[in-house]
Amino acid sequence: MKVVLKDRQTIADGTILVELDLKGQEYNFTPGQYFFLTLPELLYEDAKGPMRHFTIVNSPSQKGILQFATRLTDSGYKKTLNEIALGTEVEISNVLGIFGIPKDNQKPIVMIAGGIGITPFVSMLRDMHEKKEERNIRLFYSNKLKKQTAFLDELQRMDLADSNMNLILTLTDDPNWAGETRIINGEFIRDYVPDYNDCLFMISGPPAMVEAVYNQLMGLGLSNLDIKTENFAGY
Ligand SMILES: Cc1cc2nc3c(=O)[nH]c(=O)nc-3n(C[C@H](O)[C@H](O)[C@H](O)COP(=O)(O)OP(=O)(O)OC[C@H]3O[C@@H](n4cnc5c(N)ncnc54)[C@H](O)[C@@H]3O)c2cc1C
C-alpha cells in the first residue's frame, strides 16, 4: 500500500517518531502489530536493502495515520529515513504479528521493554487507557540513559492517572539517576513481582535482551505459556 511520509520528530536522544499518512485508505490493526516499510530509494548504500519492520505505536482509534518510533543508526536505511523529504511516497505491507494482549488470559500482566522495544506496549497502553480497561499492568522499562527513554512523560502520566498501572523504570548507565539501575533479571522480578507465578509476562526488545529475560523467567520456574516475546531482530 502506498502511503506518505507525513511527519518526523525527535522524541528522545537518537530516536525519531515517524508519522505516515494513509491517504484515506483503510488499515486495521491491533495494538502490538507491525508492518514492513519500504523506502522508494536509498540515499546511502545499505547491504540489507530498502525494507525494515516497524511496530505501530499509535492506538487504533487514531484513524488515517500510522506512527512508529525508531532508533537512528549509521545504516543507509536509517540515514535515508531520517533525511528524505516529508511528502515522499513510501510502501507499507499488510499488518503482521501476534504480539498482543490475550483476551482469554486474565492474569495480571508484566510488560518488560528494552529500549525501543517499548513501542508495542505504548500502543497497547494507549488503547487500554482510552477504553478505560481495568487490567493490572506492571511495566518494566529499561534504558541506559534517561535522555534515551522514549515516551517517558506519557508513560509516567498514565502511571499517575491509572491505579491499575505501575511503571518501573531502570536506567542502567545514567550517572544522574538515583532510582533503579539493575538490569532486569530473576532477582529484579522477584523483588517487584512477588506474585510472578500468577502473572503473564510480555517481553519486547533487542533479541539478546529478550532471550536473557526469557531465560531468567524460565529459571524462576514459569511456564513458557505465560511468557510472550517480541524480538526486534536487526538490533
Ligand atoms: C517484529 C519486529 C518489529 C520491529 N519493530 C521495530 C520498531 O518499532 N522500531 C525499531 O526501531 N525497530 C524495530 N524493529 C527492528 C528494525 O526492523 C530494524 O532491524 C532495526 O531498527 C535496525 O535497523 P537498522 O537499519 O538501524 O540497522 P541494520 O542495518 O539492520 O544493522 C544492524 C546494526 O548494524 C549497524 N550498522 C548498519 N549499517 C552500518 C554502517 N554502515 N555503519 C556502521 N554501523 C552500521 C547499525 O548501527 C545497527 O545497530 C523490529 C523488528 C522486528 C522483527
The ligand as a MOL file (V3000), in Angstrom:
LIG
                    3D

  0  0  0     0  0            999 V3000
M  V30 BEGIN CTAB
M  V30 COUNTS 53 58 0 0 0
M  V30 BEGIN ATOM
M  V30 1 C 8.6950 -7.7420 14.5580 0
M  V30 2 C 9.6860 -6.6260 14.5410 0
M  V30 3 C 9.2970 -5.3570 14.9510 0
M  V30 4 C 10.2130 -4.3130 14.9570 0
M  V30 5 N 9.8100 -3.0740 15.3890 0
M  V30 6 C 10.7170 -2.0600 15.4520 0
M  V30 7 C 10.3480 -0.7530 15.9270 0
M  V30 8 O 9.1990 -0.4890 16.2780 0
M  V30 9 N 11.2980 0.1820 15.9850 0
M  V30 10 C 12.6030 -0.0630 15.6040 0
M  V30 11 O 13.4480 0.8350 15.6860 0
M  V30 12 N 12.9740 -1.2590 15.1350 0
M  V30 13 C 12.0700 -2.2670 15.0470 0
M  V30 14 N 12.4580 -3.4890 14.5770 0
M  V30 15 C 13.8450 -3.6630 14.0980 0
M  V30 16 C 14.0090 -2.9900 12.7320 0
M  V30 17 O 13.2850 -3.6830 11.7400 0
M  V30 18 C 15.4890 -2.9000 12.3190 0
M  V30 19 O 16.0140 -4.1710 12.1430 0
M  V30 20 C 16.2980 -2.1490 13.3440 0
M  V30 21 O 15.6970 -0.8830 13.5470 0
M  V30 22 C 17.7470 -1.9880 12.9140 0
M  V30 23 O 17.7830 -1.4460 11.6170 0
M  V30 24 P 18.9990 -0.5490 11.1580 0
M  V30 25 O 18.7650 -0.2000 9.7420 0
M  V30 26 O 19.2070 0.5640 12.1150 0
M  V30 27 O 20.2440 -1.4710 11.3430 0
M  V30 28 P 20.7180 -2.6840 10.3850 0
M  V30 29 O 21.1090 -2.2310 9.0340 0
M  V30 30 O 19.6920 -3.7290 10.4340 0
M  V30 31 O 22.0540 -3.0810 11.1190 0
M  V30 32 C 22.1250 -3.5960 12.4430 0
M  V30 33 C 23.2030 -2.8000 13.1930 0
M  V30 34 O 24.3810 -2.6020 12.4180 0
M  V30 35 C 24.7780 -1.2360 12.4560 0
M  V30 36 N 25.0850 -0.7550 11.0970 0
M  V30 37 C 24.3950 -0.9930 9.9820 0
M  V30 38 N 24.9740 -0.3800 8.9390 0
M  V30 39 C 26.0500 0.2730 9.4060 0
M  V30 40 C 27.0460 1.0880 8.8160 0
M  V30 41 N 27.0600 1.3610 7.5090 0
M  V30 42 N 27.9940 1.6210 9.6210 0
M  V30 43 C 28.0040 1.3530 10.9270 0
M  V30 44 N 27.0950 0.5760 11.5390 0
M  V30 45 C 26.1340 0.0510 10.7960 0
M  V30 46 C 23.6290 -0.4130 12.9650 0
M  V30 47 O 24.1300 0.5400 13.9120 0
M  V30 48 C 22.7060 -1.4200 13.6110 0
M  V30 49 O 22.8080 -1.3250 15.0170 0
M  V30 50 C 11.5550 -4.5390 14.5490 0
M  V30 51 C 11.9350 -5.8110 14.1020 0
M  V30 52 C 11.0200 -6.8380 14.0980 0
M  V30 53 C 11.4680 -8.1920 13.6250 0
M  V30 END ATOM
M  V30 BEGIN BOND
M  V30 1 1 1 2
M  V30 2 1 2 3
M  V30 3 2 2 52
M  V30 4 2 3 4
M  V30 5 1 4 5
M  V30 6 1 4 50
M  V30 7 2 5 6
M  V30 8 1 6 7
M  V30 9 1 6 13
M  V30 10 2 7 8
M  V30 11 1 7 9
M  V30 12 1 9 10
M  V30 13 2 10 11
M  V30 14 1 10 12
M  V30 15 2 12 13
M  V30 16 1 13 14
M  V30 17 1 14 15
M  V30 18 1 14 50
M  V30 19 1 15 16
M  V30 20 1 16 17
M  V30 21 1 16 18
M  V30 22 1 18 19
M  V30 23 1 18 20
M  V30 24 1 20 21
M  V30 25 1 20 22
M  V30 26 1 22 23
M  V30 27 1 23 24
M  V30 28 2 24 25
M  V30 29 1 24 26
M  V30 30 1 24 27
M  V30 31 1 27 28
M  V30 32 2 28 29
M  V30 33 1 28 30
M  V30 34 1 28 31
M  V30 35 1 31 32
M  V30 36 1 32 33
M  V30 37 1 33 34
M  V30 38 1 33 48
M  V30 39 1 34 35
M  V30 40 1 35 36
M  V30 41 1 35 46
M  V30 42 1 36 37
M  V30 43 1 36 45
M  V30 44 2 37 38
M  V30 45 1 38 39
M  V30 46 1 39 40
M  V30 47 2 39 45
M  V30 48 1 40 41
M  V30 49 2 40 42
M  V30 50 1 42 43
M  V30 51 2 43 44
M  V30 52 1 44 45
M  V30 53 1 46 47
M  V30 54 1 46 48
M  V30 55 1 48 49
M  V30 56 2 50 51
M  V30 57 1 51 52
M  V30 58 1 52 53
M  V30 END BOND
M  V30 END CTAB
M  END
